[in-house]
Amino acid sequence: MITHKFQIILGVLIILAFLFIVNMVRKRALELKYALSWFIMLIGLGVLVCIPKTMNVLAKAMGIYSPVNMIFFVGFILAIIIIFVLTVTLSRLSARVRKMAQIVAMMNTYQGEDLREEQHGSVSAVQDGRAVLETSGVPEQQAGVEGFAKEAKQARGASASAKAAGKKRNQKR
């Protein structure tokens, strides 16, 4: 059994952890979808702190000999769940990075073909196209891969207009 003083200390720590997570979500340092699992865990811990006999009842219902063993079991299960969620997130981000790398490679191939077609006029077009990409920031943070593809199309459009301007300059000479 835990003392009332220890219950109050744990209650205050749970409230502080809750406020810390809310503040991180508010500052956009933590996404809400990841914070929800922590909120659920804090609510569960709050119930166990407010009603300490709940752990004894749960341990007996699950056939676990001691409530301390139940705490370790629940902690292990929560750690496994968090690791699984992080693995799924890592897989999704890895797929996004691979897709964006493929789009960049296709853009570089497209711009390389322009460079081979016209040696003088398209050099500035390719450089202008790259400048558009370098100054546009990180579009996948704002709109995902689709936004990145849209920026790539815009860069190709800018490259084509610069290419046309290069042709006009070459014709005047």
Backbone hydrogen bonds, N-H to C=O, Kabsch-Sander energy under -0.5 kcal/mol:
donor,donor_aa,acceptor,acceptor_aa,energy
7,Q,3,T,-2.0
8,I,4,H,-2.3
9,I,5,K,-2.2
10,L,6,F,-2.6
11,G,7,Q,-2.5
12,V,8,I,-2.5
13,L,9,I,-2.3
14,I,10,L,-2.4
15,I,11,G,-2.2
16,L,12,V,-2.6
17,A,13,L,-2.4
18,F,14,I,-2.4
19,L,15,I,-2.5
20,F,16,L,-2.4
21,I,17,A,-2.3
22,V,18,F,-2.4
23,N,19,L,-2.4
24,M,20,F,-2.1
25,V,21,I,-2.3
26,R,22,V,-2.5
27,K,23,N,-2.2
28,R,25,V,-1.1
29,A,24,M,-2.7
30,L,24,M,-1.2
34,Y,31,E,-0.9
35,A,31,E,-1.8
36,L,32,L,-1.9
38,W,34,Y,-0.8
39,F,35,A,-2.5
40,I,36,L,-2.5
41,M,37,S,-2.0
42,L,38,W,-2.5
43,I,39,F,-2.4
44,G,40,I,-2.3
45,L,41,M,-2.5
46,G,42,L,-2.4
47,V,43,I,-2.2
48,L,44,G,-2.1
49,V,45,L,-2.2
50,C,46,G,-2.7
51,I,47,V,-2.5
54,T,51,I,-1.8
55,M,52,P,-0.9
56,N,52,P,-0.6
57,V,53,K,-2.2
58,L,54,T,-2.8
59,A,55,M,-2.5
60,K,56,N,-2.4
61,A,57,V,-2.4
62,M,58,L,-1.9
63,G,59,A,-0.6
63,G,60,K,-0.7
64,I,59,A,-2.9
70,M,66,S,-1.6
71,I,67,P,-2.0
72,F,68,V,-2.0
73,F,69,N,-2.3
74,V,70,M,-2.8
75,G,71,I,-2.5
76,F,72,F,-2.3
77,I,73,F,-2.4
78,L,74,V,-2.6
79,A,75,G,-2.2
80,I,76,F,-2.2
81,I,77,I,-2.3
82,I,78,L,-2.4
83,I,79,A,-2.4
84,F,80,I,-2.2
85,V,81,I,-2.5
86,L,82,I,-2.3
87,T,83,I,-2.1
88,V,84,F,-2.4
89,T,85,V,-2.2
90,L,86,L,-2.5
91,S,87,T,-2.2
92,R,88,V,-2.2
93,L,89,T,-2.5
94,S,90,L,-2.3
95,A,91,S,-2.1
96,R,92,R,-2.1
97,V,93,L,-2.5
98,R,94,S,-2.3
99,K,95,A,-2.3
100,M,96,R,-2.5
101,A,97,V,-2.4
102,Q,98,R,-1.9
103,I,99,K,-2.0
104,V,100,M,-2.5
105,A,101,A,-2.3
106,M,102,Q,-2.3
107,M,103,I,-2.3
108,N,104,V,-2.7
109,T,105,A,-2.2
110,Y,106,M,-2.5
111,Q,107,M,-2.7
112,G,108,N,-2.1
113,E,109,T,-1.9
114,D,110,Y,-1.7
115,L,111,Q,-1.8
116,R,112,G,-1.8
117,E,113,E,-1.9
118,E,114,D,-1.9
123,V,120,H,-0.6
124,S,120,H,-0.7
125,A,121,G,-0.7
126,V,122,S,-3.1
127,Q,123,V,-2.4
128,D,124,S,-2.9
129,G,125,A,-2.6
130,R,126,V,-2.3
131,A,127,Q,-2.3
132,V,128,D,-2.1
133,L,129,G,-1.7
134,E,130,R,-2.7
135,T,131,A,-2.2
136,S,132,V,-0.8
137,G,134,E,-0.6
141,Q,138,V,-1.3
142,Q,138,V,-0.6
142,Q,139,P,-0.8
143,A,139,P,-2.5
144,G,140,E,-0.9
147,G,143,A,-0.9
148,F,144,G,-1.5
149,A,145,V,-2.6
150,K,146,E,-2.3
151,E,147,G,-2.3
152,A,148,F,-2.1
153,K,149,A,-2.1
154,Q,150,K,-2.2
155,A,151,E,-2.4
156,R,152,A,-2.3
157,G,153,K,-2.2
158,A,154,Q,-2.5
159,S,155,A,-2.5
160,A,156,R,-2.4
161,S,157,G,-2.3
162,A,158,A,-2.2
163,K,159,S,-2.1
164,A,160,A,-2.3
165,A,161,S,-2.0
166,G,162,A,-2.0
167,K,163,K,-2.0
168,K,164,A,-2.1
169,R,165,A,-2.0
170,N,166,G,-2.3
171,Q,167,K,-2.3
172,K,168,K,-1.6
173,R,169,R,-1.1
